[in-house]
Amino acid sequence: MPESSAPDRGFRSLLEVEQILTHITWLVTCDWEMRCIPSGAVAIDGQDIVGVGTTNQILSIFRGRETIALPGFMVLPGLVNTHTHAAMSCFRGLGDDLPLGRWLHEVIFPAEAAIVCEEMVYWGTLLSAVEMLKNGITTFCDGYFFEEAAARAALDAGSRAVLGQGILDFPTPDQPDPARNRERAIQFLKQFPSGSGRIRPSLFCHAPYTCGPRTLQWAKALCREHGILLQIHVSETAREVEDLVRTSGETPVFILERLGLMDPWTLCAHCVWVTHEEIEILASRGAGVSHNVESNMKLASGVAPVPRMLEAGIRLGIGTDGCACNNDLDLFSEMDKAAKLHKLIQLDPVVCPAPQMLRMATCGGASITGWEHQTGSIEVGKKADLIAVDLDRPHLTPLYDPISHIVYAVKGSDVRHVWVDGRKVVWNGEMQTIDEERIMAEVQRLVRGRKRSGQRQC
């Protein structure tokens, strides 16, 4: 029987809903059963999914004010990008082929000092939101500066997002006095736009090597007070771990554990250089981990022990990191590379199978970002965050296994239609909410000004 919010209606009239998607070649639910429904259908009323099943089942219960037939398409939940720095799309391709330390200190930090302001964060986040939505990413977890501007961008684009105000123990573009970081964080939480269920505030402590114990503790206390997520980079490079052990006697994971930061509302990005004991801590505390395979590969940071994390029961998602160190925002590519890299490293083709990777990019990502009751799977009661992949492509022909295709063959550019909260935000590959050409022009203007003068632009 199809999932449905409707009772058994017998011979009574059909229940009218806003939209019905019908005749979907493959409907991939990404719930814990990972159902693949041929000739599938989804009933949507307002923002919510109210029916899931075969086309015949759904049309026997519902009548849509709009009915959209999708033969030749695969529909799955919108993907969840669990770690990015959206505004850094303005730095795409800047300082490539450098190790993380040099890249940050010689390229990125000076560039941020010159260009980062509310205007840059707004337009840079909009540019990333467009790229993500067109690639099927409907939810993203962000950490940067001036995140009020990022919130406006996410609302304008139509994305779902967790937006983390950046905190470091040295001057930043939106807080030149680190002694006032807590005041800035409180201001951010007070001023965060309300009235939309699509965006949520968060705090983003950059890392244990840029935030001292006192900062980490007050930030986590604020997060607990407000019931929000704490994001933090953890054990991204061997150098980071070695330096912390030398200066503090502890690794990043043990520092966070000792300070009481490890719990289900802490999202640890990277976790490349973690030991068996640290994996057990992450698992036992229920902390989330975002795997950023392409960024880690490009910066040669190392390979996170994802197979061991999965065995330990760690809650895992997949992230792109920022465009400045990736250099794109395509979670289909991330799934593919993650699966293949771990098979190669382990010399085992069975590890990190396609269903596991897809789960990490959907319901797993929703879980670690706090959206598990709203998105990440196609189920009755969840929000209608959906993407439609065009199967009429040479590289998607023939199709034997929908889930295998999603992970190993689909590209972000194969996404044609996107819904967030039941609203069409991408249709036939075109943005429906904002002017894509203007966004690109504004970003070009911002970066041209920086290149021309070399001085601060905002």
C-alpha positions in Angstrom: 0.0 0.0 0.0 1.2 3.6 -0.6 2.1 5.8 2.2 -0.6 8.4 2.6 -2.1 10.8 5.1 -5.5 10.0 3.6 -7.9 7.5 5.3 -9.5 4.6 3.3 -11.9 6.6 1.1 -13.8 3.7 -0.4 -15.8 5.1 -3.3 -15.8 8.7 -2.1 -14.2 11.6 -4.1 -10.5 11.8 -4.4 -8.5 14.0 -2.0 -7.4 17.2 -3.7 -3.8 18.2 -3.3 -1.6 20.9 -4.8 0.7 18.8 -6.9 1.1 15.2 -8.0 4.2 13.9 -9.7 3.3 10.8 -11.7 4.8 8.1 -14.0 8.2 8.6 -12.5 10.5 6.0 -14.1 12.2 5.4 -10.8 11.2 6.9 -7.4 14.1 6.4 -5.0 12.9 7.2 -1.5 16.2 7.1 0.5 14.3 6.1 3.6 15.9 3.4 5.7 14.4 0.8 3.4 16.0 2.6 0.4 12.9 1.7 -1.7 13.1 2.0 -5.5 9.5 2.3 -6.8 9.0 1.8 -10.6 6.3 4.1 -12.2 6.3 6.0 -8.9 4.3 9.0 -7.8 4.4 11.6 -5.0 1.5 13.7 -3.8 2.4 17.2 -2.4 0.1 19.5 -0.5 1.6 22.9 0.3 5.1 22.2 1.6 4.5 18.6 2.6 4.6 15.1 1.1 1.3 13.5 1.7 1.5 10.4 -0.5 4.2 8.1 -1.8 3.7 5.0 -3.9 3.1 3.8 -7.5 1.3 6.0 -9.9 -1.8 3.8 -9.9 -1.9 3.8 -6.1 -1.5 7.6 -5.7 -4.0 8.4 -8.5 -6.6 6.2 -6.7 -6.4 8.4 -3.6 -5.4 11.9 -4.8 -6.4 14.4 -7.4 -3.8 17.2 -8.1 -4.6 20.8 -8.9 -1.4 20.3 -10.9 -0.3 16.9 -12.2 3.3 16.6 -13.6 4.1 13.4 -15.5 7.8 12.5 -15.3 8.5 9.5 -17.5 12.2 9.2 -18.2 13.1 10.8 -14.9 14.4 9.5 -11.6 13.1 11.4 -8.6 15.0 11.3 -5.2 15.2 13.5 -2.2 17.2 16.7 -2.4 20.8 16.1 -1.4 22.3 17.5 1.8 25.7 19.2 1.7 26.9 18.8 5.3 29.9 21.2 5.1 30.6 24.2 3.0 31.7 27.9 3.0 29.2 29.2 0.4 30.5 32.7 0.1 34.0 31.4 -0.8 32.7 30.8 -4.3 34.3 34.2 -4.9 37.7 32.6 -4.4 37.1 29.6 -6.7 40.5 28.7 -8.3 42.5 31.2 -6.2 45.8 29.7 -5.0 45.3 26.2 -6.3 47.9 23.4 -5.9 49.1 24.5 -2.5 49.1 22.7 0.9 46.4 23.8 3.4 48.7 25.8 5.6 50.2 27.9 2.8 46.9 28.1 0.9 45.2 29.6 4.0 48.0 32.0 5.2 49.4 33.1 1.9 46.2 33.2 -0.3 42.9 32.9 1.5 43.4 35.0 4.6 44.8 38.0 2.7 42.0 37.6 0.1 39.4 37.6 2.9 40.9 40.7 4.5 40.6 42.5 1.1 37.1 41.5 0.0 34.9 39.9 2.7 32.0 42.0 3.7 28.2 41.7 3.9 27.8 42.4 0.1 30.4 39.8 -0.8 28.9 37.2 1.5 25.4 37.8 0.0 26.4 37.5 -3.6 28.9 34.7 -3.0 26.4 32.7 -1.1 23.8 33.3 -3.8 26.2 32.0 -6.4 26.9 28.9 -4.4 23.2 28.4 -3.8 22.5 28.5 -7.5 25.2 26.0 -8.2 24.0 23.7 -5.4 20.3 23.8 -6.3 21.1 23.2 -10.0 23.2 20.2 -8.9 20.4 18.8 -6.7 21.6 20.1 -3.3 18.6 21.4 -1.6 20.0 21.7 1.9 23.5 23.0 2.9 25.3 23.5 6.2 27.5 26.6 6.0 30.1 28.3 8.1 31.5 31.7 7.4 31.3 35.4 8.3 28.4 37.9 8.0 26.0 34.9 8.1 23.0 37.2 8.3 23.8 38.0 4.7 24.1 34.3 3.9 20.7 33.8 5.5 19.2 36.4 3.1 20.8 34.7 0.2 19.5 31.3 1.1 16.0 32.7 1.5 16.2 34.5 -1.8 17.5 31.4 -3.6 15.0 29.0 -2.1 17.5 26.8 -0.4 17.2 25.0 3.0 20.2 25.9 5.2 22.0 25.8 8.5 24.1 29.0 8.7 27.0 29.1 11.1 28.5 32.4 12.3 32.3 32.0 12.2 34.3 32.3 15.4 38.1 32.5 15.7 40.4 33.8 18.4 42.0 36.4 16.0 40.5 39.3 14.0 38.1 38.4 11.3 36.3 40.5 8.6 33.2 40.9 10.7 34.8 41.0 14.2 38.1 42.8 14.3 38.2 42.4 18.1 38.3 38.7 19.2 37.4 39.7 22.8 34.0 40.6 21.5 33.3 37.3 19.7 30.7 36.2 22.2 28.9 39.5 21.8 29.0 39.1 18.0 27.6 35.6 18.3 24.7 36.7 20.5 24.0 39.6 18.1 23.9 37.1 15.2 21.4 34.8 17.0 19.2 37.8 17.9 19.2 39.2 14.4 18.8 35.9 12.6 15.8 36.1 10.2 12.7 34.5 11.7 9.5 33.3 10.1 11.0 30.8 7.7 11.3 27.1 8.4 14.0 26.8 5.8 16.9 28.4 7.5 18.4 27.9 11.0 21.2 29.6 12.8 24.4 27.8 14.0 27.8 28.7 15.4 30.9 27.7 13.6 34.1 27.5 15.7 36.8 27.3 13.0 39.0 24.6 14.7 40.6 23.7 18.1 43.8 25.3 16.8 42.2 28.7 16.1 39.7 28.7 19.0 41.0 28.2 22.6 39.2 26.2 25.3 37.3 29.2 26.8 36.0 30.1 23.3 34.9 26.6 22.5 33.1 26.3 25.9 31.1 29.5 25.7 30.2 28.8 22.0 28.9 25.3 22.9 27.0 26.7 25.9 25.3 29.3 23.6 24.4 26.5 21.2 22.9 24.4 24.0 21.0 27.4 25.3 19.5 28.0 21.8 19.1 24.4 20.8 21.4 24.8 17.7 24.2 23.1 16.0 27.9 23.7 16.7 30.1 23.2 13.6 33.9 22.8 13.8 36.8 21.6 11.7 38.5 18.6 13.4 41.7 16.8 12.6 41.8 17.9 8.9 45.6 17.5 8.5 48.4 15.6 10.2 50.2 18.9 10.9 47.2 20.3 12.8 47.1 17.2 15.0 50.9 17.2 15.6 50.9 20.9 16.5 48.1 20.6 19.0 49.7 17.5 20.6 52.9 19.5 20.9 51.3 22.6 22.4 48.5 21.1 24.5 49.4 17.4 24.9 46.0 16.4 23.3 44.6 15.7 19.9 41.6 17.8 18.6 39.1 15.0 19.4 40.4 14.6 23.0 40.3 18.4 23.5 36.7 18.5 22.4 35.8 15.5 24.6 37.5 16.9 27.7 35.7 20.3 27.2 32.3 18.6 26.9 31.7 19.5 23.3 31.0 16.1 21.9 27.3 15.4 21.5 24.7 14.9 18.8 24.5 18.6 18.2 28.2 18.9 17.3 29.1 18.5 13.6 32.8 17.7 13.0 34.1 18.4 9.5 36.8 16.2 8.0 38.1 14.0 10.9 40.8 12.7 8.6 43.5 12.0 11.2 41.6 10.2 13.9 42.5 7.0 15.8 40.5 4.0 16.7 40.0 5.4 20.2 38.8 8.8 18.8 36.4 7.0 16.5 34.9 5.3 19.5 34.5 8.7 21.2 32.8 10.2 18.2 30.4 7.2 18.0 29.6 7.0 21.7 28.8 10.7 21.9 26.7 10.7 18.8 28.6 13.5 17.1 28.1 14.0 13.4 31.0 13.8 10.9 31.1 15.4 7.5 33.3 13.6 4.9 34.8 16.0 2.4 36.6 13.7 0.1 37.3 16.0 -2.9 38.7 18.8 -0.7 40.8 16.4 1.3 42.2 15.0 -2.0 42.9 18.3 -3.6 44.7 19.7 -0.5 46.4 16.3 0.1 45.1 16.4 3.6 44.7 12.6 3.8 41.9 10.0 3.7 39.4 9.9 6.4 38.8 6.3 7.8 35.2 6.2 6.7 34.8 2.4 6.6 35.9 2.2 10.2 33.6 5.1 11.1 30.7 3.3 9.5 31.5 0.1 11.3 31.6 2.0 14.6 28.2 3.5 14.0 29.2 7.2 13.5 26.6 9.4 12.0 28.1 10.4 8.7 27.2 12.9 5.9 29.0 14.1 2.9 30.2 17.7 2.2 31.8 19.6 -0.6 33.7 22.1 1.5 34.0 25.5 -0.1 34.5 26.1 -3.9 37.9 27.6 -3.1 39.3 24.2 -2.2 37.2 21.8 -4.3 36.5 23.7 -6.8 32.8 22.9 -7.4 29.7 22.0 -5.5 28.5 18.6 -6.9 27.5 16.0 -4.3 27.0 13.4 -7.0 30.7 13.7 -7.8 31.5 13.5 -4.0 29.6 10.3 -3.6 31.3 8.7 -6.6 34.8 9.7 -5.5 34.2 8.7 -1.8 33.0 5.2 -2.8 35.9 4.6 -5.2 38.6 6.1 -3.1 37.8 4.0 -0.1 37.6 0.8 -2.2 41.1 1.6 -3.6 42.6 2.4 -0.2 41.2 -0.7 1.4 41.8 -2.8 -1.7 38.2 -4.0 -1.2 35.5 -3.4 -3.8 32.8 -4.1 -1.2 33.5 -1.3 1.2 31.4 1.9 1.0 28.8 0.5 -1.3 26.5 2.7 -3.3 23.5 2.5 -0.9 25.7 3.6 2.0 27.1 6.6 0.0 23.6 7.7 -1.1 22.3 7.4 2.5 25.2 9.7 3.7 24.3 12.3 1.0 20.5 12.3 1.9 19.0 11.0 5.2 22.4 10.7 6.9 23.3 14.3 6.1 19.8 15.4 7.2 20.4 13.7 10.5 23.8 15.3 11.4 22.5 18.8 10.4 19.4 18.6 12.5 16.9 18.3 9.6 16.1 14.5 9.8 12.4 15.2 10.5 12.0 17.6 7.6 14.1 16.3 4.7 16.6 13.7 3.5 14.0 11.1 2.4 10.7 10.9 0.5 8.3 10.0 3.2 4.8 11.2 4.2 5.1 14.1 6.6 8.4 15.3 5.4 8.9 18.5 3.4 8.7 18.2 -0.4 12.5 18.6 -1.1 12.8 16.7 -4.3 15.0 16.5 -7.4 14.3 15.0 -10.8 17.2 13.5 -12.8 16.9 13.2 -16.6 17.7 9.6 -17.5 17.7 10.3 -21.2 21.5 10.6 -21.4 24.1 8.4 -23.0 26.0 8.0 -19.8 22.8 6.8 -18.0 21.9 4.2 -20.6 21.0 1.4 -19.9 19.8 1.4 -16.3 19.9 -1.8 -14.2 20.2 -0.4 -10.7 18.9 3.1 -9.8 21.0 3.5 -6.7 24.2 2.4 -8.4 23.5 4.8 -11.2 23.0 7.7 -8.7 26.4 7.1 -7.1 28.5 6.0 -10.0 26.9 7.6 -13.2 24.7 10.6 -12.4 26.2 14.1 -12.6 24.9 17.2 -11.1 24.2 18.6 -14.5 21.7 15.7 -15.1 19.3 17.4 -12.5 16.5 19.1 -14.4 13.8 20.0 -11.8 14.2 20.8 -8.1 11.5 21.4 -5.4 12.2 22.8 -1.9 9.2 23.0 0.5 7.0 22.0 -2.5 8.1 25.0 -4.5 9.7 24.7 -7.9 13.1 26.4 -7.5 14.7 24.9 -10.7 12.7 23.9 -13.8 14.2 22.5 -16.9 17.6 23.4 -15.5 16.8 27.1 -15.0 16.5 29.0 -11.7 12.9 30.1 -11.0 13.6 32.2 -7.9 16.5 34.6 -8.8 18.3 36.2 -11.7 21.3 33.9 -12.3 23.0 36.2 -14.8 22.9 39.1 -12.4 24.4 37.0 -9.6 27.4 36.1 -11.8 27.8 39.7 -12.9 27.8 40.9 -9.3 30.5 38.3 -8.3 32.6 39.3 -11.3 32.3 42.9 -10.2 33.5 42.2 -6.7 36.5 40.1 -7.7 37.5 42.5 -10.5 37.6 45.3 -8.0 39.9 43.2 -5.8 42.2 42.2 -8.7 42.4 45.8 -9.9 43.3 47.5 -6.7 44.6 44.8 -4.3 43.0 46.9 -1.6 40.0 46.2 0.7 36.8 46.5 -1.4 34.2 46.6 1.3 
